Amino acid sequence: MVKVGLLVRLEAKPGKEQAVAEFLRGGLPLVEDEPATLTWYGIQLGPSTFGIFDTFPDEAGRKAHLGGKVAAALMASADDLFSSPPTIEMVDILASKGA
């Protein structure tokens, strides 16, 4: 059952929009090895605004993800790709429909 999630907002530096999109596409294989990451979405909200939305069954799964490969890659790339630090919001899932 999905109980918690993360909403991460990313603002690309000018000229880095394609690189951010590729970074997000490349993140999918990294999270496929995380059993507690139930869903993971790399999204584009506007011309230079991107995000990640993912869900977990519990707080332990969310914490494991935050300590995982995608989070490490995100922080390692932050200075090069993003105009400001990623905004990471912890969310509670109130309702969901499975795929």
HUPETA-V823231 format. One record per backbone hydrogen bond with DSSP energy under -0.5 kcal/mol. CO is the residue of the C=O (numbers start at 0). NH is the residue of the N-H. If there is no record, write none. Layout:
# HUPETA-V823231
{{CO;NH} {CO;NH}}
This chain:
# HUPETA-V823231
{{2;92} {3;55} {4;90} {5;53} {6;88} {7;51} {8;86} {9;11} {9;49} {10;82} {10;83} {12;15} {15;19} {16;20} {17;21} {18;22} {19;23} {20;24} {21;25} {22;26} {23;26} {23;27} {24;27} {26;30} {27;31} {29;32} {30;33} {32;34} {33;36} {35;37} {35;56} {38;54} {40;42} {40;52} {42;50} {47;11} {47;49} {48;44} {48;45} {49;9} {50;42} {51;7} {52;40} {53;5} {54;37} {54;38} {55;2} {55;3} {57;61} {58;62} {59;63} {60;64} {61;65} {62;66} {64;67} {64;70} {67;71} {68;72} {69;73} {70;74} {71;75} {72;76} {73;77} {76;80} {77;81} {80;12} {85;87} {86;8} {86;88} {88;6} {90;4} {91;93}}
